[in-house]
């Protein structure tokens, strides 16, 4: 099972994977009922698309472009207009690969189950993060290959569920590709592989900055239509609630943390402290708009991750890796660069990392050697949740505390008509760790 891919050009990769596909057509039958799920070159892969928002529609478009013999077979969302809008967009991309009649367009909180049960081979899981653990579990138990957007959960119980599903996915030899698209960017691959090969020497400190504007601002409460229940209101503004999005650090800043973890060989930090809060009022929501976390590893290496989503402010995504022989930076200049003893500037090919992750995902299914990002995607997600815990409580949080936390943010049952009070915004020093 492939768990890591070294830098390569897209042309080289597709040439290699194409050879693997030809071989698999002879050596491996098309199996979609047992523990192993491999596909020959002539076999059509049916895609089930769950969560039809903007990022989801992007992922579906990339999936349709990634393989010549796929079809969009089923769709699911809690809102019918999301399906309609997404379908209209996707027909402009690859109308000949759309085979999703109204009877396979499922709406509702349980719509994901209907997609998984209707005969699809591959699931694109792009719902809000709070829903991903249960939906990932259902897809893996049903033996589906899964593309799952980041982050994979919003609380520790969710991460633990994801980890159990990852174990099962490996037993079933399923492909699991995470939406941490930075790992599929050619420039970043070469940069981080040079870091891992010792280009800057022993690591001493890492810095990641994720400075951005607001992603999805909250609508004023007075705009809530009469009769709209709590669940629908919160799902229509899912980015503004901790249980659905995890906070900005978890939902967006997790990309920065994933790159920090990459440099640290995906070894989790020992502990962290953090500061954060809300500077711009967000009536009705309960997430922070800025958090900065100080992570410490057992060997004394520290990483500093800053995340902010405020309007009219300085914006930049940047990584700095400081070692005994030099410094590596991304986002500070036009290309990734290493200064010091082993000077280097990236001069290779550029690619669309969003597309490449799907290209390689489907190629791995065809070859019978599925990529599985499961372990590292769970580690990166929990590292982000751990930082949020430290910021919200004002306490030092260890990896063991974060991993064993009993705080369950996502309701165990969810009904469209139930009351769902919004938890108050966290206050450091007052909010307790559970």
C-alpha positions in Angstrom: 0.0 0.0 0.0 1.4 3.4 -1.0 1.5 5.8 1.9 3.9 8.4 0.5 4.9 9.7 -3.0 8.3 11.2 -3.7 8.5 14.3 -6.0 7.8 13.6 -9.7 6.4 15.4 -12.6 2.8 14.9 -13.6 3.9 13.5 -17.0 6.2 11.0 -15.3 3.6 10.0 -12.8 0.9 9.5 -15.4 3.3 7.5 -17.6 4.1 5.2 -14.6 0.5 4.9 -13.4 -0.6 4.2 -17.0 1.7 1.2 -17.2 0.3 0.1 -13.8 -3.2 0.3 -15.1 -2.4 -1.8 -18.1 -0.8 -4.4 -15.9 -3.7 -4.3 -13.5 -6.2 -5.0 -16.3 -4.5 -8.4 -16.8 -3.4 -9.3 -13.3 -6.1 -7.9 -11.1 -9.9 -8.5 -11.7 -12.4 -5.7 -11.2 -13.5 -6.4 -7.6 -16.0 -4.2 -5.8 -17.5 -6.7 -3.4 -14.7 -8.1 -1.3 -11.9 -6.7 0.9 -9.7 -5.6 -2.0 -11.0 -3.0 -4.5 -9.0 -2.7 -7.6 -10.1 -1.6 -11.1 -9.0 -2.6 -14.5 -8.5 0.0 -17.2 -11.8 -0.7 -18.9 -13.9 -0.7 -15.8 -16.1 2.4 -15.1 -15.8 3.9 -11.6 -19.0 5.3 -10.2 -18.5 8.4 -8.1 -20.7 9.3 -5.1 -20.5 13.0 -4.2 -21.5 14.0 -0.7 -21.6 17.7 0.2 -22.2 19.8 -2.9 -20.9 23.2 -1.9 -18.2 25.2 -3.6 -15.2 23.2 -2.5 -17.1 20.0 -3.0 -18.0 21.0 -6.5 -14.4 21.8 -7.2 -13.4 18.3 -5.9 -16.1 16.7 -8.1 -14.8 18.6 -11.1 -11.3 17.4 -10.5 -12.4 13.8 -9.9 -14.2 13.8 -13.3 -11.0 15.1 -15.0 -8.7 12.7 -13.2 -9.8 9.5 -15.0 -11.1 8.8 -18.4 -13.6 6.1 -17.3 -15.5 7.6 -14.4 -19.1 8.9 -14.0 -20.8 11.0 -11.4 -23.4 8.5 -10.3 -25.0 9.9 -7.1 -25.1 13.2 -5.1 -26.2 14.2 -1.6 -26.7 17.4 0.3 -29.0 18.7 3.0 -30.1 21.4 0.7 -31.6 20.6 -2.8 -30.4 23.9 -4.3 -26.9 22.9 -3.6 -27.2 19.8 -5.7 -28.9 21.7 -8.5 -26.3 24.4 -8.6 -23.4 21.9 -8.4 -24.9 19.7 -11.1 -25.2 22.7 -13.4 -21.6 23.6 -12.9 -20.4 20.0 -13.4 -22.3 19.5 -16.6 -20.2 22.4 -18.0 -17.0 20.5 -17.1 -17.8 17.0 -18.2 -21.4 16.5 -19.3 -20.6 13.2 -20.9 -19.6 11.8 -17.5 -22.8 12.8 -15.6 -25.1 9.9 -15.0 -27.0 11.3 -11.9 -30.8 11.3 -12.5 -33.2 12.8 -9.9 -33.7 9.4 -8.3 -30.0 9.4 -7.3 -30.0 13.0 -6.0 -30.5 12.6 -2.3 -31.5 15.3 0.1 -31.5 15.3 3.9 -29.4 14.6 7.0 -29.2 10.9 6.1 -28.7 11.5 2.4 -25.1 10.4 2.6 -26.2 6.8 3.5 -28.3 6.6 0.4 -25.3 7.6 -1.8 -23.1 5.0 -0.2 -25.7 2.3 -0.5 -26.6 3.0 -4.2 -23.7 1.2 -5.8 -21.0 3.8 -6.0 -17.3 2.8 -6.0 -15.7 6.1 -4.9 -17.0 8.6 -2.4 -16.1 12.3 -2.4 -16.7 13.4 1.2 -16.9 17.2 1.3 -19.5 18.0 3.9 -18.8 20.4 6.8 -16.0 18.9 9.0 -18.3 18.0 11.9 -20.1 15.4 9.8 -17.0 13.7 8.4 -16.2 11.1 11.0 -19.6 9.3 10.8 -19.7 9.6 7.0 -16.2 8.4 6.6 -17.0 5.5 8.9 -20.0 4.5 6.8 -18.1 4.8 3.5 -15.2 2.6 4.8 -17.5 0.0 6.3 -19.2 -0.2 2.9 -15.8 -0.7 1.2 -15.6 2.5 -0.7 -12.5 4.4 -1.8 -12.7 7.9 -0.2 -11.5 11.3 -1.0 -12.1 13.2 2.3 -11.6 17.0 2.6 -9.7 18.5 5.5 -10.0 18.7 8.5 -11.4 15.2 9.3 -13.2 16.1 12.5 -14.0 19.0 14.9 -13.5 17.2 18.2 -11.3 14.4 19.7 -14.1 11.7 19.7 -14.4 12.4 16.0 -10.6 12.0 15.4 -10.7 8.7 17.3 -13.5 7.5 15.1 -11.5 8.5 12.0 -8.5 6.7 13.3 -10.5 3.5 13.7 -11.9 3.9 10.2 -8.4 4.4 8.9 -7.4 1.0 10.4 -10.3 -0.7 8.7 -9.6 1.1 5.4 -6.1 -0.4 5.4 -7.4 -3.9 6.1 -9.8 -3.5 3.2 -7.0 -2.0 1.0 -9.0 1.1 0.2 -7.6 4.3 -1.2 -8.0 7.2 1.2 -6.8 10.6 0.0 -7.0 13.7 2.3 -7.7 17.2 1.1 -4.4 18.5 2.5 -3.5 19.4 -1.1 -0.1 20.9 -0.1 1.3 17.4 -0.1 0.4 17.1 -3.8 2.1 20.4 -4.8 5.3 19.7 -6.8 7.2 22.7 -5.4 6.2 21.8 -1.8 7.1 18.2 -2.3 10.6 19.0 -3.4 11.0 21.7 -0.7 9.9 19.4 2.2 11.8 16.4 0.9 15.0 18.5 0.9 14.2 19.5 4.4 13.7 15.9 5.4 16.9 15.0 3.7 18.8 17.4 5.9 19.2 20.5 3.7 18.9 22.9 6.6 20.4 20.5 9.1 18.8 19.6 12.4 15.5 21.5 12.9 15.4 24.1 15.6 12.2 26.0 15.0 9.3 26.2 12.5 6.9 29.0 11.8 3.7 28.9 9.8 1.5 31.9 9.1 -2.0 31.7 7.8 -3.2 35.3 7.6 -6.5 35.7 5.7 -9.7 37.6 5.4 -13.1 36.2 6.7 -14.1 33.0 4.9 -17.9 32.9 5.4 -19.1 35.8 7.6 -22.2 35.2 9.7 -25.5 36.7 8.6 -27.2 38.9 11.2 -29.7 37.0 13.3 -32.6 39.3 12.2 -32.2 37.9 8.7 -33.2 34.5 9.8 -36.4 33.6 8.0 -39.5 32.9 10.1 -39.9 29.3 10.9 -36.3 28.3 10.1 -35.1 25.9 12.8 -31.8 26.0 14.7 -30.3 23.1 12.7 -31.0 24.6 9.3 -29.8 28.0 10.4 -26.5 26.7 11.7 -25.9 24.5 8.7 -26.5 27.4 6.3 -23.8 29.2 8.3 -21.7 26.2 9.2 -18.4 28.0 9.2 -19.4 30.1 12.2 -20.0 27.3 14.7 -17.4 25.3 16.5 -19.2 22.0 16.2 -19.5 22.2 12.4 -16.2 23.8 11.4 -13.9 23.4 14.4 -12.9 27.1 14.3 -10.8 28.9 11.7 -7.5 27.3 13.0 -9.0 23.8 12.5 -10.8 24.4 9.2 -8.2 26.6 7.4 -5.1 26.8 9.6 -4.9 23.0 9.5 -3.2 23.3 6.1 -0.4 25.3 7.8 -0.2 22.7 10.6 -0.1 19.9 8.1 3.0 21.4 6.6 4.6 21.8 10.0 3.9 18.2 10.7 5.3 17.2 7.4 8.6 18.8 8.3 8.4 17.0 11.7 8.0 13.6 9.9 4.4 13.5 11.1 5.5 13.1 14.7 2.9 14.8 17.0 3.9 17.6 19.3 4.2 16.9 23.0 2.3 20.0 24.2 1.2 23.5 23.3 0.0 26.8 24.7 -2.0 29.4 22.7 -3.6 32.8 22.6 -6.7 33.8 20.7 -10.0 35.5 20.7 -12.6 37.4 18.7 -12.0 41.0 17.6 -14.8 41.5 15.1 -18.3 40.8 16.5 -20.0 37.7 15.1 -23.6 37.7 16.3 -24.9 34.2 16.7 -21.6 32.4 16.0 -19.0 31.1 18.5 -15.6 30.8 16.7 -12.5 32.9 17.2 -11.2 35.1 14.4 -7.5 34.7 15.5 -5.4 32.1 17.3 -1.6 31.7 17.6 -0.2 28.4 19.0 3.3 27.5 20.4 3.9 23.8 19.9 6.8 21.9 21.6 8.2 18.5 20.6 10.0 16.1 23.0 13.4 17.0 21.4 12.8 20.7 22.2 11.9 21.8 18.7 9.2 24.5 18.7 6.7 25.4 16.1 4.7 28.6 16.0 1.4 28.6 14.0 -0.6 31.8 13.6 -4.0 32.0 12.0 -6.2 35.0 11.5 -9.4 35.8 9.6 -10.0 39.6 9.7 -11.1 42.0 7.0 -8.8 44.7 5.6 -5.6 43.2 7.1 -2.3 41.8 5.8 -2.7 38.4 4.2 -0.1 35.8 3.5 0.5 32.0 3.8 4.1 31.4 4.7 6.3 28.7 6.1 9.8 29.1 7.6 11.9 26.1 8.6 15.0 27.0 10.7 17.8 24.5 11.1 21.5 24.2 12.1 22.7 24.6 8.5 20.2 27.1 7.0 16.6 28.3 6.6 13.9 27.1 4.2 11.1 29.4 3.3 7.9 29.2 1.3 5.6 32.1 0.6 8.3 34.8 1.2 9.5 34.9 -2.4 8.3 33.8 -5.8 9.6 30.3 -5.3 10.5 28.0 -2.3 14.0 28.7 -1.2 16.7 27.4 1.1 19.5 29.6 2.3 22.7 28.7 4.2 25.1 25.8 3.5 22.9 24.2 0.9 21.5 27.0 -1.2 18.6 26.1 -3.4 15.7 27.7 -5.2 12.9 25.7 -6.8 12.9 25.7 -10.6 10.7 22.7 -11.4 7.3 22.3 -12.9 4.2 24.0 -11.5 0.9 22.1 -11.0 -2.6 22.4 -9.7 -2.3 20.5 -6.5 -6.1 20.1 -6.2 -6.1 18.3 -9.5 -3.0 16.2 -8.8 -4.4 14.8 -5.6 -7.3 13.4 -7.6 -5.1 12.3 -10.5 -3.0 10.2 -8.1 -6.0 9.1 -6.1 -7.7 7.5 -9.1 -4.4 6.2 -10.6 -3.7 4.3 -7.3 -7.2 2.7 -7.4 -6.5 1.6 -11.0 -3.1 0.2 -10.1 -4.4 -1.8 -7.2 -1.8 0.0 -4.9 -4.1 2.4 -3.0 -2.7 5.6 -1.5 -3.8 5.9 2.1 -3.2 9.3 3.8 -5.2 8.2 6.9 -2.6 8.3 9.7 -1.1 11.7 8.8 -4.5 13.3 8.2 -5.7 12.3 11.6 -2.5 13.6 13.2 -2.7 17.0 11.5 -6.4 17.3 12.4 -5.8 16.6 16.1 -2.8 19.0 16.2 -5.2 21.8 15.1 -7.9 20.8 17.6 -5.2 20.7 20.3 -4.2 24.2 19.5 -7.9 25.3 19.6 -8.2 23.6 23.0 -5.2 25.5 24.3 -6.6 28.9 23.0 -10.1 28.3 24.3 -9.1 27.2 27.8 -6.0 29.3 28.3 -4.2 26.1 29.5 -1.2 24.1 28.4 -2.6 21.1 26.6 -0.6 17.9 26.0 -1.0 15.5 23.1 -2.3 12.8 25.4 -4.9 15.2 26.8 -6.0 16.2 23.4 -6.2 12.6 22.2 -8.2 11.5 25.2 -10.5 14.5 25.4 -14.1 13.6 26.1 -15.5 16.9 24.8 -18.0 16.0 22.2 -19.0 19.0 20.1 -21.1 17.2 17.5 -24.6 16.2 18.6 -24.8 12.4 18.7 -28.3 12.6 17.1 -29.5 15.4 14.9 -33.0 16.1 13.8 -34.1 18.8 11.4 -36.6 20.2 13.9 -34.7 19.9 17.2 -33.6 22.8 19.3 -29.9 23.3 19.1 -28.7 26.1 21.4 -25.4 27.7 20.5 -22.6 27.2 23.1 -21.2 30.5 24.4 -17.9 31.7 22.9 -14.9 30.3 24.9 -13.3 32.5 27.5 -9.6 31.6 28.3 -9.2 30.9 32.0 -12.9 30.2 32.4 -13.7 27.6 29.7 -12.8 24.2 31.0 -10.9 21.4 29.3 -12.8 18.1 29.1 
